[in-house]
Amino acid sequence: MRRKVYRRRSAFTLIEVLLVAGILAVLAAFIVPNLFGQATKAKIDIAKAAVLRNGSIAKALDMYKFDMVKFPETNEGLAALFQPKEKKKDEERYNGPYMEGVFEQLKDPWGNPYEYRSPGEINEDFYDLWSRGPDGKDDGGKEGSDDIVNWVRK
């Protein structure tokens, strides 16, 4: 009597493949939106780290004021923080540059330049510094806008 030889199957059935694809699709539906939300939150946190009173730009502005006894004027802008000492020979007190890199690279996480005004309209004895936020529109930091600002909204 001969025995029947059964071969083992070496592939997945269509139902098994569809079941795994369905499980992956359900998992992706929950995970992907959360990842995109975290990326936006991380960009907002980076902009806050630059703009707020203890942020990197704010610290550089404070060092500038310590040396020059005033903040850069609005027309000088944040570019004043990047000028090498040789360009400010007429200013003995200038000990810059106060930030590394080049001014053109100073952009918020969405690729827009940071906005700067001195003296400030909101911080009258100080300066106004803000990012346009995720939408890229300059809303002036008004209540309800997505701008990241260095002042307390009223």
C-alpha positions in Angstrom: 0.0 0.0 0.0 1.3 3.4 -0.9 1.1 6.3 1.3 -0.1 9.6 0.1 2.5 12.3 0.4 1.1 15.7 1.4 3.0 18.7 0.6 3.2 21.5 3.1 2.0 24.8 1.7 4.6 27.5 1.6 2.5 30.6 0.9 -0.2 32.6 2.7 -3.8 32.4 1.6 -5.6 35.5 0.3 -7.7 35.6 3.4 -4.7 35.7 5.7 -3.1 38.5 3.7 -6.3 40.5 3.7 -6.7 40.0 7.5 -3.2 41.3 8.2 -3.6 44.2 5.8 -6.9 45.1 7.6 -5.2 45.0 11.0 -2.4 47.2 9.8 -4.9 49.7 8.3 -6.8 49.9 11.6 -3.6 50.5 13.5 -2.5 53.2 11.0 -5.8 55.0 11.3 -5.1 55.5 15.0 -1.4 56.2 15.0 -0.8 58.4 11.9 -3.1 61.3 13.1 -1.3 61.3 16.4 2.1 61.6 14.8 1.1 64.6 12.7 -0.3 66.3 15.8 2.9 65.7 17.7 5.0 67.2 14.9 3.0 70.5 15.0 3.2 70.6 18.8 7.0 70.1 18.5 7.3 73.0 16.0 5.3 75.3 18.3 7.6 74.3 21.2 10.7 75.1 19.2 9.3 78.6 18.2 8.4 79.2 21.9 12.0 78.2 22.9 13.3 81.0 20.6 10.7 83.7 21.3 9.8 83.6 24.9 11.7 85.7 27.6 14.2 82.9 28.3 14.5 81.8 24.6 17.6 81.8 22.5 16.7 85.0 20.6 15.6 86.8 23.7 18.9 85.9 25.4 20.9 87.3 22.5 18.8 90.5 22.6 19.5 90.8 26.3 23.3 90.4 25.7 23.1 93.1 23.0 21.3 95.4 25.4 23.8 94.8 28.1 26.6 95.9 25.8 24.9 98.6 23.8 22.5 99.9 26.6 19.6 99.5 24.2 17.9 96.9 22.0 18.5 97.0 18.3 16.1 99.4 16.5 13.3 97.9 14.4 15.1 99.0 11.2 18.3 97.1 12.4 16.2 94.1 13.3 17.5 90.8 14.4 20.3 91.1 11.8 22.2 93.3 14.4 22.7 90.1 16.5 24.8 88.5 13.7 27.1 91.4 12.8 30.8 90.7 13.4 32.7 93.1 15.5 34.6 94.5 12.5 31.4 95.9 11.0 30.7 97.9 14.2 34.1 99.5 14.7 32.4 102.8 15.6 30.8 101.1 18.6 33.4 100.3 21.3 30.9 98.5 23.4 29.8 96.1 20.7 31.0 92.6 21.6 29.0 90.7 18.9 28.1 88.6 17.2 25.5 87.5 19.7 24.1 84.6 17.6 25.9 82.1 15.5 25.3 81.4 11.9 23.9 83.9 9.4 20.8 86.0 9.7 19.2 84.6 6.6 19.0 81.2 8.4 17.1 82.6 11.4 13.7 81.3 10.5 10.8 79.8 12.6 10.0 76.1 12.2 7.6 76.9 9.3 10.3 78.7 7.3 9.1 82.3 8.0 11.3 85.0 9.5 10.8 86.0 13.1 9.1 89.3 13.5 10.7 92.0 15.7 9.8 95.5 16.7 11.6 97.8 19.1 10.4 99.7 21.0 7.4 97.3 21.1 3.8 98.3 20.6 2.7 95.8 23.3 5.9 95.7 25.4 6.5 99.5 25.3 9.6 99.5 27.4 10.9 96.4 25.8 10.6 94.8 22.3 8.0 92.7 20.6 9.2 89.4 19.2 6.9 86.8 17.5 6.5 84.0 15.0 3.7 83.9 12.6 2.9 80.4 13.7 1.7 77.4 11.8 -0.6 79.3 9.3 2.2 81.7 8.3 -0.1 84.7 8.6 0.9 87.7 10.7 -2.1 88.2 13.0 -0.2 90.6 15.3 -0.5 88.1 18.1 -4.1 89.0 18.7 -6.3 86.8 21.0 -7.3 83.7 19.1 -4.4 83.8 16.6 -1.8 81.0 16.3 1.1 83.5 16.5 3.8 82.6 19.1 4.5 85.9 21.0 6.7 87.2 23.8 3.9 89.0 25.5 0.9 88.1 27.6 -2.3 88.1 25.5 -5.2 90.1 27.0 
